[in-house]
Amino acid sequence: MIPPEQGTEHSIDVLNVLIQQQKAISVEAIAQIIGTDEYEVEEVLKNWLEF
């Protein structure tokens, strides 16, 4: 679960990409799929590091 204070507008998009993958995927690939820059994806993943 994503705590509300750590959520970003891209959190749901990143999560949707991750659950559809059967293999590891790069930050660059996620960013390309959801149409955002890599920094936004990295911020979402950094917030989820403990999970």
Buried (B, 14 or more C-beta within 10 A) or exposed (E): EBEEEEEBEBBEBBEEBBEEEEEEEEBEBBBBBBEBEBEBBBBBBEBBEEE
